[in-house]
Amino acid sequence: MLVEPAAEIPYAIFIDTGLCSMVSTLDQGGRIEVGLVGRDGMATPALLLGTDTIPYQLFMQVAGHGHRIAVPALRDAVKASASLRTLFLRYVQTFLVQVAQTAIANAGAPAEERLARWLLMYHDRQDGDDLSVTHEFLSIMLGVRRPTVTVAIHTLEGAGLIRARRGRIRVLSRARLQEAAGQTYGPAETEYERLIGPLRRSEDSPA
């Protein structure tokens, strides 16, 4: 656990490896992911907007490593460097587009499309094609029940896009997974590339 809802955030956290999820708890008791961060950026982008708390839970979904800097030191660095401030604000813009795309996907996209998009986002933020994830976590990430996750996985696996094993999913065809994700995947990634650079290392991409 990195951040609890409404708790003061003491550090800015930068992920080198692993995957960090920003999750909202619903009134009905369910949870749903609203943002995803890996090596692409900063796990606590709200700090760049002058706030010290967020109404969400932030935790490492996939174990990894990273760096942290105390909030006062971060803000001193931003004040001292115009180029650093510009880069951080560009990242905030890409994160806001990602959150907007998540809302769009959750509003009406079929579970298979949303799963394809989420797997692509995870794939973007790590090396290799094996993704460590359980059905339980996917149900939280997508805001659906576990049986719905199971059906969506079987659909993508039956089409030859992925291969699922207990606690692990292997991407077999990234290109076809992008087709399956439809319009839910792409705008946030294009914005990241436009403002910062390629999100995924090209040598990692399978056929």
C-alpha positions as CSV (number, residue, x, y, z in Angstrom):
1,M,0.0,0.0,0.0
2,L,1.4,3.4,-1.0
3,V,-1.4,5.8,-0.3
4,E,-4.7,5.6,1.6
5,P,-7.7,7.8,0.8
6,A,-7.6,11.3,2.4
7,A,-4.2,10.5,4.0
8,E,-1.4,13.0,3.6
9,I,1.0,11.9,0.9
10,P,4.6,12.2,2.2
11,Y,6.5,11.1,-0.9
12,A,6.4,11.4,-4.6
13,I,6.9,7.8,-5.9
14,F,8.5,6.8,-9.3
15,I,8.1,3.2,-10.4
16,D,11.0,1.5,-12.2
17,T,9.5,-2.0,-12.3
18,G,6.1,-3.4,-11.3
19,L,2.6,-1.9,-11.6
20,C,0.7,0.6,-9.4
21,S,-3.1,0.9,-9.4
22,M,-5.2,3.8,-8.3
23,V,-8.5,2.4,-7.0
24,S,-11.8,3.9,-6.0
25,T,-14.1,2.2,-3.4
26,L,-17.7,2.3,-4.4
27,D,-20.7,2.9,-2.0
28,Q,-21.9,-0.6,-2.7
29,G,-18.7,-2.1,-1.4
30,G,-17.0,-2.8,-4.8
31,R,-13.8,-1.4,-6.1
32,I,-12.7,-0.2,-9.5
33,E,-9.4,1.0,-10.9
34,V,-9.3,4.6,-12.1
35,G,-5.7,4.9,-13.0
36,L,-2.6,2.8,-13.8
37,V,1.1,3.8,-13.4
38,G,4.3,1.9,-14.1
39,R,7.7,2.9,-15.4
40,D,5.9,5.6,-17.5
41,G,5.6,8.1,-14.8
42,M,4.8,9.1,-11.3
43,A,2.5,7.2,-8.9
44,T,1.3,10.4,-7.1
45,P,0.7,12.9,-9.9
46,A,-1.8,14.9,-7.7
47,L,1.3,16.3,-5.8
48,L,2.2,18.2,-9.0
49,L,-1.2,20.0,-8.8
50,G,-0.6,21.4,-5.3
51,T,-2.6,18.9,-3.2
52,D,-1.3,16.5,-0.6
53,T,-4.2,14.0,-0.5
54,I,-6.4,12.0,-2.9
55,P,-9.7,10.3,-2.4
56,Y,-8.4,7.0,-3.8
57,Q,-6.3,4.1,-2.7
58,L,-2.9,3.6,-4.3
59,F,-1.2,0.2,-4.1
60,M,1.4,-1.9,-5.9
61,Q,-0.6,-4.5,-7.9
62,V,2.6,-6.1,-9.3
63,A,5.7,-6.1,-7.1
64,G,8.6,-4.1,-8.2
65,H,11.1,-1.3,-7.4
66,G,11.2,2.4,-7.5
67,H,12.4,5.7,-6.0
68,R,10.8,8.2,-3.8
69,I,11.4,11.8,-2.9
70,A,9.9,13.8,0.0
71,V,7.2,16.2,-1.2
72,P,9.0,19.4,-0.1
73,A,12.2,18.4,-2.0
74,L,10.1,17.6,-5.1
75,R,8.4,21.0,-5.0
76,D,11.8,22.7,-4.5
77,A,13.1,20.9,-7.6
78,V,10.1,21.9,-9.7
79,K,10.5,25.5,-8.7
80,A,14.2,25.4,-9.6
81,S,13.8,23.9,-13.0
82,A,11.4,25.1,-15.7
83,S,12.1,22.1,-17.9
84,L,11.4,19.6,-15.1
85,R,8.1,21.4,-14.3
86,T,7.1,21.3,-18.0
87,L,7.9,17.5,-18.2
88,F,5.9,16.8,-15.0
89,L,2.9,18.8,-16.3
90,R,3.0,17.0,-19.6
91,Y,2.9,13.7,-17.7
92,V,-0.1,15.0,-15.7
93,Q,-1.9,15.7,-19.0
94,T,-1.2,12.1,-20.2
95,F,-2.5,10.7,-16.9
96,L,-5.7,12.8,-17.2
97,V,-6.3,11.4,-20.7
98,Q,-5.8,7.9,-19.4
99,V,-8.3,8.4,-16.6
100,A,-10.8,9.9,-19.1
101,Q,-10.3,6.9,-21.4
102,T,-10.9,4.5,-18.5
103,A,-14.2,6.3,-17.8
104,I,-15.2,6.0,-21.4
105,A,-14.4,2.3,-21.5
106,N,-16.2,1.6,-18.2
107,A,-19.3,3.5,-19.4
108,G,-20.1,1.2,-22.3
109,A,-17.4,-1.0,-23.7
110,P,-17.9,-4.8,-23.5
111,A,-15.8,-6.7,-20.9
112,E,-13.6,-8.3,-23.6
113,E,-12.6,-4.8,-25.0
114,R,-11.9,-3.5,-21.5
115,L,-9.8,-6.5,-20.7
116,A,-7.9,-6.2,-24.0
117,R,-7.2,-2.5,-23.2
118,W,-6.1,-3.3,-19.7
119,L,-3.7,-6.0,-20.8
120,L,-2.2,-3.7,-23.4
121,M,-1.7,-1.0,-20.7
122,Y,0.1,-3.5,-18.5
123,H,2.1,-4.8,-21.4
124,D,3.2,-1.2,-22.2
125,R,4.7,-0.9,-18.7
126,Q,6.8,-4.0,-18.4
127,D,9.3,-6.1,-20.3
128,G,8.3,-9.3,-21.9
129,D,4.9,-10.8,-22.7
130,D,4.1,-12.7,-19.4
131,L,1.7,-10.7,-17.2
132,S,1.3,-11.7,-13.6
133,V,-2.4,-11.1,-12.7
134,T,-5.2,-13.0,-11.0
135,H,-8.9,-13.1,-11.8
136,E,-9.6,-11.4,-8.5
137,F,-7.4,-8.4,-9.4
138,L,-8.9,-8.2,-12.9
139,S,-12.4,-8.0,-11.4
140,I,-11.3,-5.0,-9.4
141,M,-9.4,-3.4,-12.3
142,L,-12.4,-3.8,-14.6
143,G,-15.2,-3.3,-12.1
144,V,-16.9,-6.5,-13.0
145,R,-17.6,-9.9,-11.2
146,R,-15.1,-12.7,-11.5
147,P,-17.3,-14.9,-13.7
148,T,-17.4,-12.0,-16.2
149,V,-13.6,-11.8,-16.1
150,T,-13.4,-15.6,-16.7
151,V,-15.7,-15.4,-19.8
152,A,-13.7,-12.4,-21.2
153,I,-10.4,-14.3,-20.7
154,H,-11.8,-17.4,-22.4
155,T,-13.0,-15.2,-25.3
156,L,-9.6,-13.6,-25.9
157,E,-7.8,-16.9,-25.4
158,G,-10.1,-18.8,-27.8
159,A,-9.3,-16.2,-30.4
160,G,-5.6,-16.8,-30.0
161,L,-4.8,-13.4,-28.6
162,I,-3.6,-14.6,-25.1
163,R,-2.8,-17.7,-23.2
164,A,-4.0,-17.9,-19.6
165,R,-2.5,-19.9,-16.8
166,R,-3.1,-19.7,-13.1
167,G,-2.1,-16.2,-12.0
168,R,-0.5,-15.4,-15.4
169,I,-1.5,-14.3,-18.8
170,R,0.8,-14.3,-21.8
171,V,0.3,-11.9,-24.7
172,L,0.5,-13.9,-28.0
173,S,-0.5,-11.2,-30.4
174,R,-0.3,-7.6,-29.4
175,A,-1.5,-6.3,-32.8
176,R,-4.7,-8.4,-32.6
177,L,-5.2,-7.5,-28.9
178,Q,-5.2,-3.8,-30.0
179,E,-7.9,-4.7,-32.6
180,A,-9.9,-6.4,-29.8
181,A,-9.6,-3.3,-27.6
182,G,-11.1,-1.1,-30.3
183,Q,-11.3,2.6,-29.6
184,T,-10.8,2.1,-25.8
185,Y,-7.0,1.9,-26.4
186,G,-4.9,4.4,-28.2
187,P,-5.8,8.1,-27.3
188,A,-3.9,8.1,-24.0
189,E,-0.9,6.3,-25.5
190,T,-0.8,8.6,-28.5
191,E,-0.9,11.6,-26.1
192,Y,2.0,10.2,-24.1
193,E,4.1,9.6,-27.2
194,R,3.3,13.1,-28.5
195,L,4.3,14.9,-25.2
196,I,6.9,12.6,-23.7
197,G,8.0,9.8,-26.0
198,P,7.3,6.1,-26.8
199,L,5.4,4.4,-24.0
200,R,6.5,0.9,-24.9
201,R,10.0,-0.2,-25.8
202,S,9.7,-1.3,-29.5
203,E,12.0,-4.3,-29.0
204,D,9.6,-5.8,-26.5
205,S,6.6,-5.9,-28.9
206,P,5.5,-9.3,-30.2
207,A,3.8,-9.8,-33.5
